[in-house]
Amino acid sequence: MVSICFATNNKNKLAEVRSKIGDQFTILSLEDIGCMEELPETQPTIEGNSEQKAQYVAQKYKVNCFADDTGLLVDALNGAPGVYSARYAGPECSPEDNMNKLLAALEGIKNREAYFKTCVTLVLNNQQFQFSGAVNGTILTERHGEKGFGYDPIFQPNGYTTSFAEMSMEEKNTMSHRALAVAKLFDYLKSAGK
């Protein structure tokens, strides 16, 4: 079975991706390849951060790998928090801090439309490929659900009556931004015979 490293320190993301792809590939974690450091994320775009992390791991650890970067883009906030979604409330902030800041910024605003966007960069045999996924929805006025991570408790995808945090991982994996991008990645790997 083909092994490939998912360049993330986020155990929730790792579990989501492993659940999504089943037993078609062996997904290694950064810990599995001996990488214990924080990966660089200094680019001004989601695509740039994804590429930076994948290239860093591929070059330093000599492995085929992929990395993702995700942003929540809110219409009424001109696309914020966007590329800064993970550190919206500051460098040492928690997901709770980020949600509190976002809910405060949207207080009294009727337009709560937003979308999640994920970009996945694959570095395979020194070649680079990018895949993206997005899901539209609205920002709720309060948290709903205990599952998921990040902004999941306050994001309700269009066409659903529940937040991401109220969905099982299996349900979220049928339509989330990351699931869509990862599906494109693995379709490519299968078609390339990897």
Secondary structure, 3 states (H helix, E strand, C coil): CCEEEECCCCHHHHHHHHHHHCCCCEEECCCCCCCCCCCCCCCCCHHHHHHHHHHHHHHHHCCCEEEEEEEEEEHHHCCCEECCHHHCCCCCCCHHHHHHHHHHHCCCCCCCEEEEEEEEEEEECCEEEEEEEEEEEEECCCCCCCCCCCCHHHEEECCCCCCHHHCCHHHHCCCCHHHHHHHHHHHHHHHCCC
